């Protein structure tokens, strides 16, 4: 029997607790990310203090 089949057929309470803990952590983390995200004041998700300005180009007609 393959290891995956053994895990799939297992009814271990510890396995269920570990899976529940992982799912709960993901749900809480997603909720925190959604709750702290403020997209209403800018159009992109870059930090507000970060500036992505292109360098000024010099004209060749001088």
C-alpha positions in Angstrom: 0.0 0.0 0.0 1.4 3.4 -1.0 2.0 6.0 1.7 -0.7 8.3 0.2 -3.2 5.5 0.4 -2.3 4.9 4.0 -2.7 8.6 4.9 -6.0 8.7 3.0 -7.4 5.7 4.8 -6.2 6.9 8.2 -8.7 8.0 10.8 -6.1 9.5 13.2 -7.4 12.3 15.5 -4.0 13.8 15.4 -4.1 14.0 11.6 -7.5 15.6 11.7 -6.3 18.1 14.3 -3.2 19.0 12.2 -5.3 19.6 9.1 -7.8 21.7 11.1 -5.0 23.8 12.5 -3.6 24.4 9.0 -7.0 25.4 7.6 -7.7 27.6 10.6 -4.4 29.4 10.2 -5.0 30.0 6.5 -8.6 31.3 7.2 -7.4 33.7 10.0 -4.5 34.9 7.8 -6.8 35.6 4.8 -9.2 37.4 7.1 -6.5 39.6 8.5 -5.1 40.4 5.1 -8.6 41.4 3.8 -9.3 43.4 6.9 -6.1 45.4 6.8 -6.1 46.0 3.0 -7.1 49.5 2.0 -7.4 49.7 -1.8 -9.8 52.7 -1.8 -7.1 55.3 -1.8 -4.8 54.1 -4.5 -5.1 52.0 -7.7 -2.3 49.5 -7.0 -1.1 47.4 -4.2 2.4 48.8 -3.8 3.2 50.4 -0.5 2.3 54.1 -0.3 5.9 55.1 0.6 7.4 53.4 -2.4 7.8 55.6 -5.5 8.2 53.9 -8.9 9.0 56.9 -11.1 10.8 56.5 -14.4 14.0 58.5 -14.8 13.8 61.6 -16.8 15.0 61.2 -20.4 17.1 63.8 -22.1 16.2 65.1 -25.6 18.5 64.3 -28.5 17.7 67.5 -30.3 20.1 69.7 -28.3 
